[in-house]
Amino acid sequence: MTPTLLGRWQTRLLLMGIVGGPITLLFCLGLFGNDSGAIYMSILVYITLFGLGWDGVYMTVQSYRWDQDWPAAFQWLGALWEGFFFLLIRVIFDLELPFTDVDAGFPVGWFLLHYSLVWVGIFIASQSFMRILFPRWRFQGGQWF
């Protein structure tokens, strides 16, 4: 991953917007057969905002590693934790997050499918397209500005 917090934030926002946005739009339009499409964009926003906070924790963990790097396996563990964290807040603690409430209850199965597709897409993009399109991405701390 990138060695600066600003770089991590920029990368997260870019990938969530370019990769997560279109996948979420498919869910919002109901193309997967889901019935509560309006909440998926707000879920993507919450996951992004929570992730920006978690990036600070990830930077601290990364600083203790001998190579100061964040391998792909840790990216998957982070994705699992972020999804579980959202479910913990929304379903287990039953906290009402604005724009995530539907009449039939929170669709956990649809959330898991949506979250999985978004994160697989982001992982593939970060491990392939980002390295091709931005070859100096990792060497400038991931900062583009």
HUBEL-V830939 format. One record per residue. RES is the residue in three letters. BURIAL is # if it has 24 or more other C-alpha atoms within 12 Angstrom, else .. D_CENTER is the distance of its C-alpha to the mean C-alpha in whole Angstrom. Layout:
{{RES & BURIAL & D_CENTER} {RES & BURIAL & D_CENTER}}
This chain:
{{MET & # & 14} {THR & # & 15} {PRO & # & 18} {THR & # & 18} {LEU & # & 15} {LEU & . & 16} {GLY & # & 15} {ARG & # & 12} {TRP & # & 11} {GLN & # & 12} {THR & # & 11} {ARG & # & 7} {LEU & # & 9} {LEU & . & 11} {LEU & # & 8} {MET & # & 6} {GLY & # & 10} {ILE & . & 12} {VAL & # & 10} {GLY & # & 8} {GLY & # & 11} {PRO & . & 13} {ILE & # & 12} {THR & # & 12} {LEU & # & 15} {LEU & . & 17} {PHE & # & 16} {CYS & # & 17} {LEU & . & 20} {GLY & . & 21} {LEU & . & 21} {PHE & . & 20} {GLY & . & 23} {ASN & . & 21} {ASP & . & 23} {SER & # & 20} {GLY & # & 18} {ALA & . & 18} {ILE & # & 16} {TYR & # & 13} {MET & # & 12} {SER & # & 13} {ILE & # & 10} {LEU & # & 7} {VAL & # & 9} {TYR & # & 9} {ILE & # & 6} {THR & # & 6} {LEU & . & 9} {PHE & # & 9} {GLY & # & 6} {LEU & # & 9} {GLY & . & 12} {TRP & # & 10} {ASP & # & 11} {GLY & . & 14} {VAL & . & 15} {TYR & # & 13} {MET & # & 16} {THR & . & 19} {VAL & . & 18} {GLN & # & 18} {SER & . & 21} {TYR & . & 23} {ARG & . & 23} {TRP & . & 26} {ASP & . & 24} {GLN & . & 21} {ASP & # & 19} {TRP & # & 16} {PRO & . & 16} {ALA & . & 14} {ALA & . & 15} {PHE & . & 13} {GLN & # & 10} {TRP & . & 11} {LEU & . & 12} {GLY & # & 9} {ALA & # & 7} {LEU & . & 10} {TRP & . & 11} {GLU & # & 8} {GLY & # & 8} {PHE & . & 12} {PHE & . & 12} {PHE & # & 11} {LEU & # & 14} {LEU & . & 16} {ILE & . & 16} {ARG & # & 16} {VAL & . & 18} {ILE & . & 20} {PHE & . & 21} {ASP & . & 21} {LEU & . & 20} {GLU & . & 20} {LEU & . & 17} {PRO & . & 19} {PHE & . & 18} {THR & # & 17} {ASP & . & 20} {VAL & . & 22} {ASP & . & 26} {ALA & . & 25} {GLY & . & 23} {PHE & # & 19} {PRO & # & 18} {VAL & # & 17} {GLY & . & 17} {TRP & # & 16} {PHE & # & 13} {LEU & . & 13} {LEU & . & 13} {HIS & # & 11} {TYR & # & 8} {SER & # & 10} {LEU & # & 10} {VAL & # & 7} {TRP & # & 6} {VAL & # & 10} {GLY & # & 10} {ILE & # & 8} {PHE & # & 9} {ILE & . & 13} {ALA & # & 12} {SER & # & 12} {GLN & # & 15} {SER & . & 17} {PHE & . & 17} {MET & # & 16} {ARG & . & 18} {ILE & . & 21} {LEU & . & 20} {PHE & . & 20} {PRO & . & 22} {ARG & . & 23} {TRP & # & 19} {ARG & # & 19} {PHE & . & 23} {GLN & . & 22} {GLY & # & 19} {GLY & # & 17} {GLN & . & 19} {TRP & . & 20} {PHE & . & 22}}
